[in-house]
Amino acid sequence: MKEWIALNMTPGVGPRAAARLLERFGSAEAVFAALRSELERLRLRPEAVESIVLRDRHAEAERELERVRVLGADVLILDDGAYPALLREIADPPVTLYVRGAWEACLDAPCVAIVGSRRCSTYGQNVALMLARDLAARGVTIVSGLARGIDAAAHRGALEAGGRTVGVLGTGVDEIYPRDHKKLAEEILSRGGALVSQFPLGTPPIPENFPYRNRIISGLSLGVLLVEAAENSGSLITARLAMEQNREVYAVPGNVTSRNSFGTNYLIKGAGAKLVQQWQDVAAELPPDIAARLLPPEPLKKKAGASAAQHALPADLSEGERAVMNLLSTDEGVHIDTLVGASNLSVSALTGVLLGLEMRELIRQLPGKCFVRRL
């Protein structure tokens, strides 16, 4: 643990340099055991090589661990099983992650980021609040950057729903920025949320930290939803990072005459972002098992006087249709790949069967190519 914290504190070693070191040596411990000549061959900055060879950050790392314990926080390291799996997938993930609060429960749940303009309109604020509230009420963790405007509205929407939310900081987890959000941060922690940062304790809010923060926001999330963003908004950077990380990107359309709508409308028009009007639009693009859980099949409404016999399989079903119907249930979606294996039908034959059953309103397709029975 100490070596990983020391590596994170080493001057001249950012995520990319750390990734090169770990690829070459395998662990933080091995990095500090390397020879100067080996380090120099990796073309590190001279101050980084000197710091690693002298191990001059180890004493500071010891003090950092003690401060973390006093704060009641945790430090997750890249080779730890507790490190968030989604974040580990991105290019050059942070070697350490400082966390406060109920981070395990928050990050074990499906996470969706909601970000946008600090100088948002009332419309944008209300939309962010509504979408965060609706998603959080269904067990989705809302991730955002604790900034003014859309970020704050997203956090508050999740809290209103009694759900979980994670604030990702461009400072240390003991330094709340902006300062007038200290009460919001405390509420997040007291109500089952979490604060996350890659930066050591005491790190101030310097501008170059926030692009790193944005990488973590998108890296922790299955998708990023943009609500209002001007042409040069930092939220657009988060959306671009999400695309690079193979995350879903969503955007709420806005008034074409508003400068705050440029980013969202551009993403929908030119970058393939999913247009969002309600929470179901977000849920529909999540992995099939999660989407099926968030969007359960509609319950059947039995007609008055209907008998159980009326809900039996129609007598005129083909053998293939009957086989597929017997594989489906009314309460849990079955993926098309599972149906191919279990029905002994070819993909083309199965596709025809499913289409026919849908046209007869005997089955319904859920997001992610999952199917359920209507009867």
NORPE-V907143 format. One record per residue. PHI is phi in radians with two decimals (999 if undefined). OMEGA is omega in radians with two decimals (999 if undefined). Layout:
phi->PHI omega->OMEGA
phi->PHI omega->OMEGA
//
This chain:
phi->999 omega->-3.09
phi->-1.03 omega->-3.10
phi->-1.15 omega->3.14
phi->-1.18 omega->3.10
phi->-1.14 omega->3.10
phi->-1.09 omega->3.11
phi->-1.11 omega->3.12
phi->-1.13 omega->-3.12
phi->-1.59 omega->-3.05
phi->-1.19 omega->3.13
phi->-1.08 omega->3.13
phi->1.46 omega->3.11
phi->-2.01 omega->3.01
phi->-1.62 omega->-3.11
phi->-0.99 omega->-3.11
phi->-1.22 omega->3.11
phi->-1.11 omega->3.11
phi->-1.08 omega->3.13
phi->-1.10 omega->3.10
phi->-1.11 omega->-3.14
phi->-1.11 omega->-3.10
phi->-1.24 omega->3.08
phi->-1.14 omega->-3.11
phi->-1.37 omega->-2.98
phi->-1.90 omega->3.02
phi->1.66 omega->-3.12
phi->-2.75 omega->3.10
phi->-1.12 omega->3.12
phi->-1.05 omega->-3.13
phi->-1.22 omega->3.10
phi->-1.05 omega->-3.08
phi->-1.33 omega->3.06
phi->-1.67 omega->-3.07
phi->-1.30 omega->3.07
phi->-1.36 omega->3.12
phi->-0.97 omega->-3.10
phi->-1.08 omega->3.12
phi->-1.16 omega->3.14
phi->-1.17 omega->-3.12
phi->-1.15 omega->3.12
phi->-1.16 omega->3.12
phi->-1.50 omega->3.09
phi->1.03 omega->3.03
phi->-1.31 omega->3.05
phi->-1.14 omega->-3.09
phi->-0.96 omega->-3.12
phi->-1.17 omega->3.09
phi->-1.22 omega->3.11
phi->-1.03 omega->-3.10
phi->-1.10 omega->-3.12
phi->-1.11 omega->-3.13
phi->-1.18 omega->-3.12
phi->-1.10 omega->-3.10
phi->-1.43 omega->-3.08
phi->0.92 omega->-3.01
phi->-1.37 omega->3.11
phi->-1.82 omega->-3.07
phi->-1.20 omega->3.12
phi->-1.12 omega->3.11
phi->-1.15 omega->3.10
phi->-1.14 omega->3.06
phi->-1.04 omega->3.13
phi->-1.15 omega->3.12
phi->-1.09 omega->3.12
phi->-1.05 omega->3.11
phi->-1.15 omega->3.11
phi->-1.13 omega->3.10
phi->-1.10 omega->3.13
phi->-1.11 omega->3.14
phi->-1.09 omega->-3.14
phi->-1.26 omega->-3.07
phi->1.39 omega->-3.13
phi->-1.75 omega->3.07
phi->-2.34 omega->3.00
phi->-2.12 omega->3.08
phi->-1.74 omega->-3.14
phi->-1.94 omega->-2.94
phi->-1.03 omega->-3.12
phi->-1.66 omega->3.13
phi->-1.60 omega->3.11
phi->-1.10 omega->3.14
phi->-1.41 omega->-3.12
phi->-1.11 omega->-3.07
phi->-0.99 omega->-3.05
phi->-1.09 omega->-3.13
phi->-1.11 omega->-3.12
phi->-1.18 omega->3.13
phi->-1.11 omega->-3.09
phi->-1.27 omega->-3.02
phi->-1.30 omega->3.07
phi->-1.19 omega->3.09
phi->0.92 omega->3.11
phi->-1.17 omega->3.11
phi->-1.08 omega->-3.08
phi->-1.31 omega->3.05
phi->-2.31 omega->3.11
phi->-2.37 omega->3.10
phi->-1.52 omega->-3.08
phi->-2.36 omega->3.03
phi->-2.24 omega->3.08
phi->1.59 omega->-3.08
phi->-1.51 omega->-3.01
phi->-1.14 omega->-3.11
phi->-1.11 omega->3.14
phi->-1.10 omega->-3.13
phi->-1.13 omega->-3.02
phi->-1.49 omega->3.03
phi->-1.32 omega->3.12
phi->-1.42 omega->3.04
phi->-1.04 omega->-3.09
phi->-1.98 omega->3.03
phi->-2.24 omega->3.12
phi->-1.58 omega->3.02
phi->-2.18 omega->-3.08
phi->-2.39 omega->3.12
phi->2.99 omega->-3.01
phi->-1.16 omega->3.00
phi->-1.24 omega->3.13
phi->-1.72 omega->-3.02
phi->-1.49 omega->3.05
phi->-1.46 omega->3.05
phi->-1.07 omega->3.10
phi->-1.02 omega->-3.12
phi->-1.08 omega->3.14
phi->-1.09 omega->-3.12
phi->-1.17 omega->3.14
phi->-1.15 omega->3.13
phi->-1.07 omega->3.11
phi->-1.05 omega->-3.09
phi->-1.12 omega->-3.08
phi->-1.16 omega->3.10
phi->-1.11 omega->-3.14
phi->-1.09 omega->-3.09
phi->-1.17 omega->3.13
phi->-1.25 omega->-3.14
phi->-1.10 omega->3.13
phi->-1.11 omega->-3.11
phi->-1.86 omega->3.02
phi->1.65 omega->3.09
phi->-1.48 omega->3.05
phi->-1.44 omega->-3.14
phi->-1.63 omega->-3.14
phi->-1.87 omega->3.06
phi->-2.73 omega->-2.95
phi->-1.83 omega->3.09
phi->1.07 omega->3.11
phi->-1.40 omega->3.05
phi->-1.18 omega->3.04
phi->1.43 omega->-3.04
phi->-1.08 omega->-3.13
phi->-0.99 omega->-3.12
phi->-1.10 omega->3.12
phi->-1.09 omega->3.12
phi->-1.12 omega->3.11
phi->-1.05 omega->-3.09
phi->-1.20 omega->3.09
phi->-1.08 omega->3.10
phi->-1.11 omega->3.13
phi->-1.15 omega->3.12
phi->-1.05 omega->-3.13
phi->-1.41 omega->-3.05
phi->1.30 omega->-3.11
phi->-1.70 omega->-3.08
phi->-1.86 omega->3.08
phi->-2.54 omega->-3.11
phi->-2.11 omega->3.05
phi->-1.72 omega->3.12
phi->-1.73 omega->-2.96
phi->-1.88 omega->2.99
phi->-1.69 omega->3.12
phi->-2.29 omega->2.95
phi->-1.19 omega->-3.11
phi->-1.23 omega->3.06
phi->-1.74 omega->-3.11
phi->-2.08 omega->-3.11
phi->-1.45 omega->3.09
phi->-2.40 omega->-0.05
phi->-1.21 omega->-3.03
phi->-1.10 omega->-3.14
phi->-1.29 omega->3.04
phi->-1.76 omega->3.12
phi->-1.07 omega->3.13
phi->-1.14 omega->3.10
phi->-1.09 omega->3.12
phi->-1.08 omega->3.12
phi->-1.12 omega->3.13
phi->-1.19 omega->3.09
phi->-1.00 omega->-3.12
phi->-1.17 omega->-3.07
phi->-1.29 omega->-3.08
phi->-2.00 omega->2.99
phi->1.52 omega->3.09
phi->-1.68 omega->-3.08
phi->-2.63 omega->3.00
phi->-2.06 omega->-3.04
phi->-2.37 omega->3.04
phi->-2.75 omega->3.03
phi->-1.62 omega->-2.99
phi->-1.66 omega->3.10
phi->-1.03 omega->3.11
phi->-1.00 omega->3.10
phi->1.46 omega->-3.14
phi->-1.14 omega->-3.11
phi->-1.40 omega->-3.11
phi->-1.43 omega->3.12
phi->-1.53 omega->-2.98
phi->-0.95 omega->-3.07
phi->-1.19 omega->3.12
phi->-1.32 omega->-2.92
phi->-1.31 omega->2.98
phi->-1.06 omega->3.07
phi->-1.13 omega->3.09
phi->-1.03 omega->-3.11
phi->-1.10 omega->3.10
phi->-1.11 omega->3.14
phi->-1.29 omega->3.11
phi->-0.96 omega->-3.13
phi->-1.27 omega->-3.10
phi->-1.16 omega->3.13
phi->-1.41 omega->-2.90
phi->-1.94 omega->3.02
phi->-1.29 omega->3.13
phi->-2.77 omega->3.14
phi->-2.11 omega->3.12
phi->-1.87 omega->-3.13
phi->-1.75 omega->3.10
phi->-2.13 omega->-3.11
phi->1.17 omega->3.09
phi->-2.83 omega->3.08
phi->-1.28 omega->-3.00
phi->-1.03 omega->-3.10
phi->-1.92 omega->-3.08
phi->-1.19 omega->3.02
phi->-1.10 omega->3.12
phi->-1.15 omega->3.07
phi->-1.14 omega->3.06
phi->-1.11 omega->3.12
phi->-1.07 omega->3.11
phi->-1.11 omega->3.11
phi->-1.10 omega->3.10
phi->-1.09 omega->3.12
phi->-1.06 omega->3.11
phi->-1.11 omega->3.12
phi->-1.11 omega->-3.12
phi->-1.55 omega->3.13
phi->1.09 omega->3.05
phi->-1.68 omega->3.02
phi->-1.21 omega->3.08
phi->-2.17 omega->-3.14
phi->-2.13 omega->3.08
phi->-2.60 omega->3.07
phi->-1.61 omega->-3.12
phi->-1.16 omega->-3.12
phi->-2.37 omega->3.11
phi->-1.02 omega->-3.06
phi->-1.18 omega->3.11
phi->-1.59 omega->-3.11
phi->-1.64 omega->3.11
phi->-1.10 omega->-3.14
phi->-1.28 omega->3.12
phi->-1.65 omega->-3.08
phi->-1.00 omega->-3.06
phi->-1.11 omega->-3.10
phi->-1.19 omega->-3.13
phi->-1.15 omega->3.09
phi->-1.10 omega->-3.13
phi->-1.08 omega->3.14
phi->-1.23 omega->-3.05
phi->-1.31 omega->-2.95
phi->-2.02 omega->-3.05
phi->-2.12 omega->3.05
phi->1.35 omega->3.10
phi->-1.20 omega->3.12
phi->-1.34 omega->3.08
phi->-1.25 omega->-3.08
phi->-2.07 omega->3.03
phi->-2.05 omega->-3.13
phi->-2.61 omega->-3.02
phi->-1.05 omega->-3.13
phi->-1.08 omega->3.12
phi->-1.13 omega->3.09
phi->-1.28 omega->-3.08
phi->-1.05 omega->-3.07
phi->-1.13 omega->-3.10
phi->-1.70 omega->3.13
phi->-1.33 omega->3.11
phi->-0.87 omega->-2.99
phi->-0.91 omega->-3.11
phi->-1.16 omega->3.13
phi->-1.28 omega->3.13
phi->-1.05 omega->-3.14
phi->-1.12 omega->3.12
phi->-1.26 omega->-3.14
phi->-1.36 omega->-3.10
phi->-2.03 omega->-3.08
phi->-1.16 omega->3.11
phi->-1.01 omega->3.10
phi->-1.18 omega->3.12
phi->-1.14 omega->3.11
phi->-1.28 omega->3.08
phi->-1.81 omega->-3.12
phi->-1.31 omega->3.08
phi->-1.24 omega->-3.14
phi->-1.05 omega->3.10
phi->1.37 omega->-3.12
phi->-1.19 omega->-3.13
phi->-1.75 omega->3.13
phi->-1.07 omega->-3.12
phi->-1.12 omega->-3.13
phi->-1.15 omega->-3.11
phi->-1.77 omega->3.04
phi->-1.30 omega->3.14
phi->-1.14 omega->3.10
phi->-1.01 omega->-3.06
phi->-1.25 omega->-3.03
phi->-1.63 omega->3.10
phi->-1.22 omega->3.05
phi->-1.29 omega->3.13
phi->-1.07 omega->3.13
phi->-1.15 omega->3.12
phi->-1.11 omega->-3.14
phi->-1.16 omega->3.12
phi->-1.11 omega->3.14
phi->-1.18 omega->3.14
phi->-1.06 omega->3.14
phi->-1.24 omega->3.10
phi->-1.52 omega->-3.07
phi->-1.78 omega->3.04
phi->-2.23 omega->-3.12
phi->-1.57 omega->-3.01
phi->-2.10 omega->-3.13
phi->-2.57 omega->-3.11
phi->-1.20 omega->3.08
phi->-2.03 omega->-3.09
phi->-1.27 omega->-3.09
phi->-1.04 omega->3.12
phi->-1.12 omega->3.10
phi->-1.15 omega->-3.14
phi->-1.15 omega->3.11
phi->-1.04 omega->-3.10
phi->-1.22 omega->-3.01
phi->-1.55 omega->-3.05
phi->-1.61 omega->-3.06
phi->1.08 omega->3.07
phi->-1.76 omega->3.02
phi->-1.22 omega->-3.13
phi->-1.06 omega->-3.12
phi->-1.16 omega->3.12
phi->-1.15 omega->3.14
phi->-1.12 omega->3.12
phi->-1.04 omega->3.11
phi->-1.12 omega->3.12
phi->-1.10 omega->-3.13
phi->-1.09 omega->3.13
phi->-1.10 omega->3.12
phi->-1.08 omega->3.14
phi->-1.18 omega->3.08
phi->-1.15 omega->-3.14
phi->-1.13 omega->3.09
phi->-1.51 omega->3.12
phi->1.04 omega->3.07
phi->-1.63 omega->3.10
phi->-2.34 omega->3.11
phi->-2.38 omega->3.12
phi->-1.62 omega->3.06
phi->-1.70 omega->3.06
phi->-1.00 omega->3.11
phi->1.42 omega->3.11
phi->1.06 omega->3.00
phi->-1.86 omega->-3.07
phi->-2.28 omega->3.06
phi->-2.37 omega->3.05
phi->-1.35 omega->3.00
phi->-1.62 omega->-3.14
phi->-2.45 omega->999
//
